[in-house]
Each structure stands twice: as structure tokens, then as C-alpha cells.
Amino acid sequence: MRPLTIAVASGKGGTGKTSVATSLALALTETDYIDCDVETPNGHLFLHPELLERSAVTKPLPRIDPELCTRCGECADACEFNALALTKQRVLLFSELCHGCGVCEQVCRIPGAIEETAQEIGSIECGLIQRDRHSIGFAQGLLNLGETATVAVIKAAKQRLRPGRIGILDAPAGTACPMVETLHGADYCLLVTEPTPFGLNDLELALAVARRLGLPCGLVLNRSDIGDRAVQDFCAKEDVPVLMEIPFDRGLAEAYAEGKPWVEADPIWRERFQTLYQRIQEDMAA
């Protein structure tokens, strides 16, 4: 089977998603880890990559020439995101609402009255993680403070996946557009949750999104020996395989507090995460 691109996602924060994603990336060879939580990336705290490159992410914005603009209002009428507003004096641009679709320039009747400019909204940092005589590719997206175009930065980060390598996409928590963009184009969605009422509720939401995107799904149940069996019962009902259960363990909690990946804190977890990838492959083939 060809190398898979796996999106590690959760419906809520605090489930251990990044701990699972980083350990899975380290347990395998020929992997690329992409931190798609571009508002608060934290995979680097566990992986300690050597950063080699930084590139800007931009989005197109319209620039309106007040000398040429006739204030006809067609651009504002055509904007689906209400990023343009017509006043008596000029056309106002609300850049935080602009999606850079370019429709305003297309509908404008005056040549040169609207032109595209590039605004930096974030950056991509890339590097390598050296482990045991092999290297893991690393990339993380960083959204600039005050910007809202999260999806554009995630798209740019995902472009750092290299062909022929296992891809681990560390998705942002929740089920909004950033999570959807991370899952888009992946081969498999590995959901991470905990056996609590909140964990179950948000698992249901995340599973619905993944299935709407047509992705096969499996579950990692973190802190599996607390709470009740409601999550396992839900997975049995929905035919979602529970691929790994991680107990509430003091040693794992201490490793997390020290910024140490689980597969490096205890060698047995390296084998378990390798088995996790094998189970994902088997689920894909079933």
C-alpha cells in the first residue's frame, strides 16, 4: 500500500491530539509532519525541529483607484462576503472580510480601477527533525495576529507534503473551516477523544464532518480508563474502529509536561504507534 496521509483531528481541545500526531510521526520512517493548527501551533514543542526555511503566505486584496472609480457600486453588489461598501465619497474595503476571490475586479467596467495587491497574512516554517539516522520533514503554519484567513495558511502548509512519504496532518481542534481544510485531500481521519460527555459530544460532530468529506475514520481513545464506556458503545454503533486505547498514566503525563513525545519516553509506545499505523492500513484495505 502506498504511504498514507493521515489527518489527526478532534472535536475539542485537550484530548491529546498533538501528542498522538507527534508520536505517530516519530514512530514511523519517511514521514512529513505538518502542524495545521496555524493559530496556535505547538507540535514544535515536542519535535524540536531544525528550522531551515520561512516563507510568507499572502492573499490578494483589491486596491481601488479613487481617480478612476465611478462609484457605480457593482463591485460591492457582487461581493458575497460584504467586504466592499459603497459610500457617497468612495468604496470602502474591509480587508478582514475579503476572501481574495477577485470577483470585484472582474465585474468592474473601468479598466484599472480595481487592481489586486498582495497582503501578508502568515508564514510557513519548514525544517527537519533528526532521529535515529533518519529525518522527518516538518512544517508549521503561522497566522499573523489579527488575521482571519486561517484556511489559506493551512493550504500553504499542506503543500509542504512530499510525494512518496507518510503525511501526518495535525488538525486544529473543533469542526469549523480550519479542520475541514486540514481533512480535505487526506486518506484517513484519525480521531482522538476521551471518555467524557464532552468528548463523546464533540466526537459525534467530528465524525459527521469526516464522513461528509468521505474519509474513513478510526479512533484513538485517550485516558481510556476514566469515565464510562459511552464512547466505545457509540463507536460500535457507528462502526468506527477503536484502533488504540491510551490509559491515564502518570509516566505519560510527566513526559507531556516535559515536552517529551511518548514514543521517546517509553520504547513500548513506539511499537504501539507503529501498530496503530498498521491498523490504519488494515482498516483502509477492509
N, C-alpha and C positions, 0 to 999 in steps of 0.2 A: 504494500500500500504506500502511496506517495506520502510525503510529510504533510501533516495536517496544520491548519491554522485554527487555534482554539481560543475562543473568547471566554475569559473568566469573568463572570458577572454575578451581581446580587441585586436584589430588590431594595436593600437597605444597607447603610454603612455599618461598620463594626462587626461584620460576620467573619472576617479573616480572609477576605478575597485576595488582597495583595500578598498575604503570607502564602496562600496556596499558589498564586501565579508565579511568584519568585522562586519558590521551592520546586515547582514543576519545571521551570526554565533551567534551573541549576542541575536537576536530576538527569536531564537529557543532554545529548550532544547535537551539534548542528542546529542550534536554536537561535531565534531572534526574539527578544523580549521588548514589547512596545507598551509604554505606560500611556494609556489613552485618557487617564483622569487628569486632563490638562489644566483644570482649575487648582487641583491640589495633588500633584504627582508626588508619590512617596516611595516608589519602588527602589529608587537610588539609595535610600537609607539602608536597605538590606543588601543590595547588589554591589554597591561601591564601584561603579564603572569608572574607567578612564575616559573622560570626555575628550573627543578629538575634533568635533565639528559643531558649529552653531550656525543655523540659517534662519532667516526671517520668514514669517508667514504673513502674507498681505491679502487684503481683499479690495476689490475695485469699488471706488466711490465716484459718483457723478460730481463734476465740477461745472457749475452753471455760470456762464459769462453774462453778467448783468447788462453789458452793452448790446449783446445780440438777442437776449431773451425778450420775447414779446409778451410774456406772462399770459399765454393762452390757456395754461392750466392742464394741457393734455398729459404732460408727464406726471403731474400729481394725481390725475384721474386714473392713470394706468398703473400706478404703484400699488401692488397688493398689500404692502406692508406699512402703508401710511408714513413712509419715510420722507415724503415731499409734501409741502403745504403751500398753497398759493395765498399771498397777501397782496395788498394794494401796491406795495413797493417792489416786492421781489418774490422769488420762490425760495422757501426755507428748506434746508436739508437737515434731517435728524439722523445723523450718521449711525447712532446705535441701533436704529431700526432698519437700516439699509442692509439688504442681503446680497448686494452686488450682482443682481440678475441682469442689469443692462437694459431693461425694457424702456426706461425713460429716454435713453439715448436713441433707441430705435424709433420711438413714436414722435420724437421732436422733429418738426418740419424745417427748422432753421439749421443749416449746416454749421457745425462748430459751436452751437450754443450750449451743448452739453458734451463734455468730454470725460473719459474715465481717468481717474488718478488712483494710485496705489496707497493704501494706508496699512501700516504695520499693525497687526493685531496680536501677534505672538511669535513664538520661535520654536524650532526643533533642535534639540541637543542630542548628538549621536556619539557613540563610543563603543568600547569593548569591555567585557568582563572576562578576565583571565582566570581560569580554573583548571587545575589538573591537566596541563598541557593542551588544553583546547580553549577556544574563545567563544563567548556568547555575544551576539550582537545586541546592542542596547540603544534605544531611542525613547525620548520622552517629549511630549508636547507641553509648552508653557504658554498659557493665555495671559496676555498683558492685563494688568489691573484696569478695571473699568470697562473692559471689552466684553462683548456678549456672544461673539461669533465662535462659540466653542466647537461646533461641528467642523468648521473649516480647518481648525488646528488639528483636530483628530484625523481628518482626511490626509493632511500633510504628514502626520506621524506614521500613519499606516503605510504610506508609500515607501517607508524605510524597510519594510519586509523584503527579504531577498528570496528569489525563487530557489526551490530545492531545499529549503530549510524549514524546520518546525517553527511555527509562529505562535507566540503566546501574547495575546492582547489583554492587558489588564484594564478592564472597563470601569468607568465611573459608576458609583452606586446609583440606584434608582432605575426608573424606566422611561425617562424622558429622552429627548432627541440625542444627547451625547451617548447614551447607552445604545440606542438604536443604530447610530452611525458606527459604533465600535463593532457591533454584531454583524453589520451588513458586509457580506462577502466572506465571512468566516465559514469554516467547515463544520464547526461544532461549538455548542454553547455549554460550558461547564458552570453550572450554577452553584453558588456557595451560600449556605444558610445555617441557622442554628435552631434547635428545637424549642422555640418560644412562640407565643401567639403572634408577636410582631414578625418573627422570622417566617412563619407559615403564611401570613397575610401577604408579605412582600414577595415571597417565593411564588405565590399564585400569580401575582402581577407580572413578575419577570418571565415566568414560564409562558404566559399568554403572549408576551411580546416576541419571545424567541420562536414560538410556534407560528405566529403571524408572519414571521420572516422565513419560515420554512426550515428552521435549523433543528437538527436532532439535539437532544439535551440529556445530560446526566447531572447527578447531584453529588456534591461533597457536603457532608453534614459535620460541621464543626461544633465542638463542645457537645458531642453526641450523647454523653452520659448525664446530661442535666435535662430538665424539662420532662416532656412526655413523649409519646410515640405518634403524635398527631401528624408530624411531617412525614414519617415513614408511611403512615396509613394513606396520606394524600398521594405520595409518590406511587404506592402500589395501585391506587385507584386510577391515577393518570398515566400509568405505565412509564414512569420515569425511573431509570435505574439509579440506585444509590451506589455510586462507584467507590466511595471512600467514607469512612467514619473516623473522625479525629476526636479523641477523648479530651475532657477538660483536665489537662496535665500541667503540673507545676513547672516541670522542666521546659515544656514548650512555651509557657507564659514567660519564664525567665529569659529564654532565648529571644522572644519577641521584644521584651523590654530592653535588651542589649543590642537590638538591631541585627540579630544573627538569624539567618534563614534556618528553618527547621532541618533541612537536609544536611546542614553543616553542624548543627547542634548535636544530632544523633544519627549515625550512619544508617540505622534501620529505616529512617524516614526516606532516605534516598531510594532504597529498594521499593518502598511503598509507593512513592511517587512515580517511579518507573513502571510499577504495576498499574498505577492509575492510567498512565498513557496507553498501556496495552489494553486495558479495559475499554478505553475510549475507542481505540481501533476496532475492537471486537463489536462494540455497540454500533459503530458505523457500518461494519460488514454484515450485521444481522439483518 
